[in-house]
Amino acid sequence: MIAPSSRLLWVTGTLVVPLSTLAGAVPERAPLALGLMGLIIVVVVLDALRSVSLFHGLRLQPSGVLRLARGRPGDLVASLHNESGRGHSLRIGLPLPQAIESQQIDIHCRVAPGISKLTWTVTIKSRGRYLIPTIPLESLSSWGFWNVRGTLEFGAEIRGYPDLFRDRDAVAAIFLNRGGLGAHAQRQIGKGRDFEKLREYISGDSMEDVHWKATAKRGRPVTKVFQIERTQEVYVILDASRLSGRTPRRTAGECSDERFLDLGVRSALLLGVAAERQGDHFGLITFSDRVKTFVRASSGVAHFGACRDALYTLEPERVSPDYEELATFLKHRLRRRALLVFLTSLDDPVIAESFVRGADLLRLQHLLIVGMIQPDGIQPMFRNVAVESVTDLYGELAGHLRAQSLRELEMVLRRRGVGFALTATARFTTDLIRQYLAVKQRQVL
């Protein structure tokens, strides 16, 4: 694509227009004027024809997949290969998706033969996977009469991950509680539950630790020795159904637009970091009306990257969660006893009833904890001093009834041995990690 340049407009205004006026006003000068106009037109057309292959030999290649944390800037780097053998003065644009921002709308550069490096500083506003298939270019033609525009294949990929540094100050002290070493070691209560070995009975050993079959076989008392559990499996089960798409009410001075699901994704990854620092294996499951992702529990940098890649494109679906199908899936996949941390919303009575049925299928084999973000308006009456009308009073009454329903659900779950925590948005991540450390300390698992 070509468009007239400022030089062509200047030539038209200063030469073509006066020559056409001269040809009309002075007939004897018309042949000369028309000849000069024809020469100018031929030169301009030749310049346009030569510009057809102006971008031949140019090739743009990204440096690789760019991974960015939400709200933190990074550099998008590309290599421009000029194999045409001549230099170019280029204006290079960057067509970014709406979720990505950059102060550099375009780059003006002189590209010499060979390889040139291009850099854009970009900031991603929401997690997800974004592609930039092509890059627009603009350059002057050889004689400067045309602005030549085209595109180059780019194929850049930008991945937006949750910003795990937002809760760094809140959870920094928690992360110092390492499983067995360090200045703030996590104290273990009890003697342990994992069988280690058999040994001869020593005076003072508890009778419940005597291994009676080995005692009968050897003819003398034999005692079982246990050790503290060092490696356990922790699974975060993240709900991506319709209720996870809600956005909590913003507090004064807060500009976050995170949804419940976004906060759950960030909390799940931070819990994975905490589990690895405690020596446990961390796994991940996402679901809505079906199981969407299953990452078996493990540890290490590569495993954390796999969990992060499984979450960064997760979006809410307009469906209700199916806990019974999820429970059936877990019973077939998880043979070893594990800690299952559900990040979900149970303020809908129908959904809560479905969760209780699903929990009954799992609670005898696994330890279950439910972490729920407190929705707006769910609180006991007389806590909101801003009630000014009868309509506000009825709204507070509805919130009180919903809060009472959640308290009843909590009692139902606790009778089944399922932990339930209704937490404010600001404390959700830290409270979740504290619950995990409490389970670890008490050796409930």
N, C-alpha and C positions, 0 to 999 in steps of 0.2 A: 504494500500500500504506500502511495506517495501523496504528499500534500505540498502546496506552494510554500516556499520559504520566504523570509523577509527580503532576501536578495532578488528573487523573482518579482515580488511586488514592487520593489524599488525600481527595477529595470522597466517594468510595465508603466509605472507612473512617470518616470523621467525620460524614457525613450519611445516606447510604443505609442503612448497617448499623444505626445507632441508630433511624432511622425505621421500618425493618422490624421491629425488636425492639419498638418502641412499639406498632406496629399489632397485633402478636400478644399483647402483654401487657395492653394497655388497649383493649378492643374499641370503646368509644365514641370513642376517638381515631383509630381506623383510617381513616375517610374522609379526615381531614386529612393523616395520614401518607402514605397512598397518593397523595393529590393532590400533595403535595410531591415524592414520589418520581417520579411521572409527569412533573412539570415538569422535574425534573433530567434525566430520560431524554430528554425532548424537546429540551432545550438541548444535551445531548451529541450526539444524533443530528443536529441541525441543524449543529452545529460540524463533524461528520464530512462531511456533504453539502457544506458550503461549502469543505472542504479538497480536493475532487476537482480543482478547477482552480487549486490554489495555485501550481503551477509553470508555468502557462501564461504565455507571454511571456518566458521565460528561454531564452537560447541561449548555448552555450559554444563558443568558437572558439580553436584553438591558434594560436600566433604563427607556426608554420611547422615544418619538419622540424628536430628537435633532433639535432645531431651531437656525439657525445661520444667521447673517447678512453677506452679501457679503464682502469678504476681511477681516473679523474679526475672530480670532481663538476662538475655543470653545472645550470643553471636551466631548468626546464620552465615556460614562460610561456603563459598563456591569458587571453583576454578574455571576461568574462561580461557579456552584453548583457541588461539588464533592461528589457523593453518593456511591462511590465504597468502601469506608472504608480504602483506602490506599493513600499515597501521590504520586504526580507526579511531575517530572521536565519537564516542557513544554516550547516549543517555539511556540508562538502564533502570527500569521500574521494578517494583516488587508488589504483585497483586496478592495481598494478604487476606485470609478469611476474616470475618467480622470478629472472631474471638481472639485475634492477634493484633497487637499494636506495634507501631514503629515510628520513630521520629524521622527516619530517612525514607521519604516517599520515593525518591529516585537518586541515582548516582550518575554524575558526569565524570567521565574518565577518558584518558587516551590509552588505547589498547595497542601495544606493540606486538609484533610477531612472537609467538611463543605462548607461554602460560602466564596469566595474570590472576591475582587473588582479589575476590570481592567479598566484602563483609557488611552485613546489616545487623544492627542491634534491635532485637525484637523482644516483646513481653507478651506472655500468653495470659488471658483473662479467665479461662476455664479449661478444665482438663478434657482430654480427648485426642483424637488423631486427625491431623490436618495435612492436606497435600497441596503442593504448589506445582501443577503440571507444566506450566509454561511461564516464560519471562518475556515481557515486551521490550523491544529495543527501538531506538530512534537515532538516526544519524543524517548528516548532510550529504547530499550527492557529491560526486567528484568535483563538479564546477559550482556547487553551492546553490543551485536553483530549486532544489526539492528537499523536503524533509522526508526521508525514507523510513518507513516503519515496518516492523516485522516481529516475529516471535521466535524464541528458541525453546526447545524442549528442556525442561529443568528436572522434574520428578523429585523435588525435595519433600521430605517428610518431617513434620514437627509433631512431637508427642508432648502433651501437657499432663504433668503429674500433679497430685496434691502437694501442697507446701507443708512438709513435715516440720519445718522450723517454726511455725506459728506457735506451737505448744512447747517449744524447747524450754523456755524458762519454767513453765508449770511442771514439767515432768523431769527436769534435770536431776532433782534430788532423788526421784524414784529410780532413775536409771543407775544411780550409784549403788543400789542394793543388789549386788551380784550374788550369785548362788552360793559360792563357798569362799571367795577371796575378796580382798579389798578392805578399805577403811570402814565401809558401811556394809558389812556382810549381812545377808538375809538370815535371820535366826530361824532354825528349824525346830519345831516342837515335836516331842515324841521320839521313839526309837527307830522309826522307819518301817516300811511295809514291804519292801522288796527282799525276797529271800536271797541270802548270800551263800551260806554253807551250814554244815552240821559240825558240832564239836562235842566233846565230853561234858557232861553235866558238872556244873560248879555250884557249890553251896550258895544259895541266895537267888538262883535262877527261878523265874516264875514258872509255875506248873503249866500255864497255858502255852509256854514255849517248848515244852517237851515234845519231841517227835516220837510218838508211841510205837509206830511200826518199826523205826530204826532201833528203838529201845528193846523191843521184843526180839528183833533179829540178832542184835549184838549181845543181849543178856546184861546190859548195863545202861544206865540213863544217858540219853543223847538229847542235846538241846539244839533248837533252830536259832540261827543268827540272822538278823535282818540288817539291811542298810537303808540309808536315806535315799529316796528316789531322786535320781540325778537327771534322767531324760524322760520326759513325759510328752504326750501329744496334746497340743492345744489347737483347736479349730475355731476360727471365726466364721460364723454363718451370717451372711449379709443379705438382708431383705431388699430387693429392688422392685417391689410391687408399687401399687398406686399411692399408698400413704407415704412412701419414701420421697416423693417428689415435693412434699410441702416445704415451705421456707419459714424458719422461726422468725418471730417478731424481732426487729432490730432494737437494740437498746441505745441509750443516748451516747453519741460519739462513735457508734459502730456503723461501718459501711459495708459489711459483708453481705453477700447475696447467696451464701451457701445454703443448699437444701439439706434435708435430713440425710439423704444418701451421700452427699459430698462429705458431710461430717463423719458418717459411718466409714467411708473409704479411708479417710485420714486416720481415724481411730484404729481401724483394723491394722493398718500398716505399722502404726506406732506400737500396738500391742504385739505385733510380730517381732519388732526390734526388742521389746522388753522380754519376750519369751526366749529369744536367742541369747540374750545376755544372762538369763537365768539357766541356760543349758538345756532348754526344752526344744522340741520340734514344733514348728508352726505350720498349720495348714489353712486353706481358704476354700469356702464354698459360697457361691452366690446363687440366688434363686428368686423366682417370682411365682408363677403358677406351675413352674417346672424348675428342675435344677439346671442352671446355666453353665456354671464353672465349678470344677472340682480340682483342687491342687492338693495332692497328698502331702502330709506333714513331713517337713525336712528342715534343714538349716543351711546356712552359708549365703554368700553374696549372690551366687547364681540363682538360688531358690528365692531369695528376696526379690530379685529382679523379675522372676517368673510371676510372683504374686502381684507385684506392682503392674506388670503388663496385663495381668488378668483383670485389673480393676480400673485402669485409667480411661477406658472407653465405656464403662458401665453407666447405663442411663435407666431412669425409672420407666416402668411399663404400666399401662392403664389396665391392670388385671389385679385380682385378689390373690394373695399368697395361698399356696396349697401345702400346709404343714404335714399332712398325712402322707402325701407322696414323698415329701422331703424325708420324713422319718423312715419310710420304707427304703429309700435310697441309702440312707446312712446305715441302717441295720445290715445291709448287704455289703457295703464298702468298708465299714470300720469294724474290724474284728477286735482290736485292742481297746481297752477302756481309755477314754479320752475326755478332756474338758471341752465342752461345746458351748461357745459364747455366741448367743443369738443377738444380733443387732437389728431390732425390728420395732414395729409399733403395734400395740395391742389395745388401743383405746376404742376400737370398733368391737362391740360385743360378739358379733358373728366370727370375726377373725380371732378373737381371744378364745372362744369356744373351740375353734379348729386347732389352735395351738395346744390347748390342754389335751386334746385327743392325740395329737402327734407326740407330745411330751410323754404320755403314758407308754408309748412304744419304745422310748429311748431311756427313760430315767433309771431303769433297773441295771442297765449296762454302762451308761455314761453319766458323767456329772454335768448338769445343765445350769447355765446362768443366762438370764435375759437382761440385756441393757437397752433401755428405752429412753429416748429424749422426751422431756416433758413438753407436750404441745401447748400452744398459747391458750389461755383461758381456763385451763384445768387446775383449779386450786380450791381449797376450802373457802367458804363464805367469810365475809367480814375482813379479808386480808387486803382487799383493794379499796383504798380510801378515795378513789376518784369516781365513785358511783354518784351520779347526779340526777338520774331520772328513773322512772319505773322500768323503762326498757333496759337500762343498765342493770337494774336489780334482777330482772328475769335472766339476763345473760350470766350474771354471777351465780344464780341458782342452777342454771344448766351446767356451768363449770363445776359446781360443787357436786352435782349428781354424777358427773363423769369421773371426778376424783374419787368419790365413794366407790364407784364401780371398779376402778383400778385397785383400790385398797382391798376390796373383796377378792379380786383376781390374784393379788399378791398372797393373800392367805391361802387360797386354793393351791397355788403353786408351791408355797412353802410346805404345806402338808404332804406334797409329793416329793419333797426334797429338791425343788427347783428354785434357785436364787432369782430374785427379781429386784431390779434397781431402776427407779424412775428419777432421772437426773436432769438438772438444768443444762442448757446448751453449753454454757461456759465451762462447766466442770465435767462434761461427759467423758472426755478422753482420760483425764487424770483419775476419775472415779473408776473407770473401767480397768485401768492398770492396777489400781489399789485392790480391787476385788480379785484380780488374778494373783497378785502377790499374797493376799490373805489365804487363798486356796493353797498356794504353794507352801506357805509357812505352816499351816495347820495340817498339811498332808491329807487333805480330804479326798484327793483324787486317788 
